[in-house]
Amino acid sequence: MTMDFASRVERVEPSATLAISNKAAELEAEGKDVVDLSVGEPDFDTPENIKQAAKDALDAGHTGYTPSNGIPELKEALVEKLHDDGLTQYGTENLIVTPGGKQALYEIFQTLIDDGDEVALLDPAWVSYEAMAKLAGGSLTRVDTAAHDFQLAGALDDLADAVSDDTELLVVNSPGNPHGAVYSDAALEGVRDLAVEHDITVISDEIYKEITYDGVEATSLGTLDGMEDRTITLNGFSKAYSMTGWRLGYFAAPEALVSQAGKVHSHSVSCAVNFVQHAGIEALTNTDEAVEEMRQAFAERREFLIGLFEEHGVHVPEPQGAFYMMPEVAPDGDDTEWCDAAISDAQVATVPGSAFGTPGYARISYANSKERLQEAVDRLAEHDLI
Ligand SMILES: Cc1ncc(COP(=O)(O)O)c(C=O)c1O
C-alpha cells in the first residue's frame, strides 16, 4: 500500500540535532567513547524537593485530568513569577499550561499562522521554530545576526529591511538557543518600534531566562511600552529546573489568543500532566538555591570552555546566557563537514550551525563536566579540527 502524506509534513525536515544524537548512539553501541556536546538539556538531576512534590501529588491522588489550561494553584504561582519579572499585564486568564514549551509554541503557531503568512526569525534560530512555522503553512523571512556576534542590536537595520506590514509573527529568543546571546534593552526597543510600526505579534521565548552570567539580566520583551498586548511570553521548566523529561511549559498572552489557542490545546493534549503541574508549583516557589547552583556550574564551564577555544585561536562570540556557545569552526569551509569529522574522527558530537541558519559555526552545549569539555577540545585539536 502507498500512503499519501500530507504536504505540511513533507515540507518539514527531520531534526538535525536528532540526527547527531543517533550517530552518537551508533558509535557508543560500537563501544566508542563519545563526548556528547550536542544535547540541549542540563546534565543535572531534577532537584530533590521537586521530585518529592510529584510523589506527594501522586500519593494525594492527583492523577486525573485537570482543567485544560492548568490547575489554578500553578497558574497563580506563574502569575506571581510573571509579575516579579515585570509582566504585570498577565492574570490567570492569560495562561495556558502545556506539556513542555514546545507544545506551547506549536499551539501558538497553529493559532496565528495561515497558509502563506510571513514569520520572521533571527538566525541562528532554534530548529523547531522553522518546522513549526512550516507545519502551519507559514513562509519564512530570516535575519542573520552572526556578523554581529549574535547581538541583535547590530542587526536591527537588517531586521527593519526584512519585516513589513505583511509580517505576521516575529520570534525573539533571549537568552537564545543556539547562540547564548542576551539581547540588550536597546535591541528590544528596536524590536518594539518595528513591531508597533508594522503591527507584528512577537513571541518572546524566555525558556533560558534564569540562566545568565556576569550579572546580565534578560529583559522580558512584554515589559516594554507598546508590547504588553502584542507579546506572547513563553517559558517552561525544562532548563531552569532541569526538568526536561517532565514536560511542563506555559505561555502567557492576550485573552483573545488564549481563547483560540485553547481549542488547539484541549483538542490535542487536553491538559499537562496533573502531578507534574503540582511539582511545578514547588519548582517555582522553593528552588532558588538549586537553580543558583546549576547556574554557577554553567558559568564556570562557560569560562573554562571559552578559554580552551581561545588557546586554539578559535573565535567564539561570548554567550551571556543559556548553556550553548557557537565557535566559528569553519570560517571558509563547510560546518556540516566539520561536525561530521568531529563525530566520526574525534568522537565529539556537536551540531552544525547551518541547522540553525548560520553556516561556518557549530553549536556546543557545555552542559557537561569540565573533564569532558577538556577531553573534547583535546580530541578536536589532535584531529586538527581546531
Ligand atoms: C529555545 C527553546 N525554546 C523552547 C524549547 C522547548 O523546551 P521544552 O519543550 O522542553 O519546554 C527549547 C528546548 O530545547 C528551546 O531550546
The ligand as a Tripos MOL2 file, in Angstrom:
@<TRIPOS>MOLECULE
LIG
   16    16     1     0     0
SMALL
NO_CHARGES

@<TRIPOS>ATOM
      1 C1         14.7420   27.9740   22.5320 C.3       1 LIG1
      2 C2         13.9110   26.8660   23.0480 C.ar      1 LIG1
      3 N1         12.5910   27.0660   23.2060 N.ar      1 LIG1
      4 C3         11.7830   26.0980   23.6270 C.ar      1 LIG1
      5 C4         12.2750   24.8490   23.9390 C.ar      1 LIG1
      6 C5         11.2920   23.8080   24.3970 C.3       1 LIG1
      7 O1         11.6530   23.1440   25.5470 O.3       1 LIG1
      8 P1         10.6290   22.2040   26.3080 P.3       1 LIG1
      9 O2          9.6400   21.7070   25.3260 O.co2     1 LIG1
     10 O3         11.4590   21.1260   26.9030 O.co2     1 LIG1
     11 O4          9.9700   23.0670   27.3570 O.co2     1 LIG1
     12 C6         13.6350   24.5750   23.7810 C.ar      1 LIG1
     13 C7         14.1930   23.2330   24.0220 C.2       1 LIG1
     14 O5         15.2590   22.8660   23.6150 O.2       1 LIG1
     15 C8         14.4820   25.6140   23.3480 C.ar      1 LIG1
     16 O6         15.7980   25.4310   23.2050 O.3       1 LIG1
@<TRIPOS>BOND
     1     1     2 1
     2     2     3 ar
     3     2    15 ar
     4     3     4 ar
     5     4     5 ar
     6     5     6 1
     7     5    12 ar
     8     6     7 1
     9     7     8 1
    10     8     9 2
    11     8    10 1
    12     8    11 1
    13    12    13 1
    14    12    15 ar
    15    13    14 2
    16    15    16 1
@<TRIPOS>SUBSTRUCTURE
     1 LIG1         1 GROUP 0 **** ****
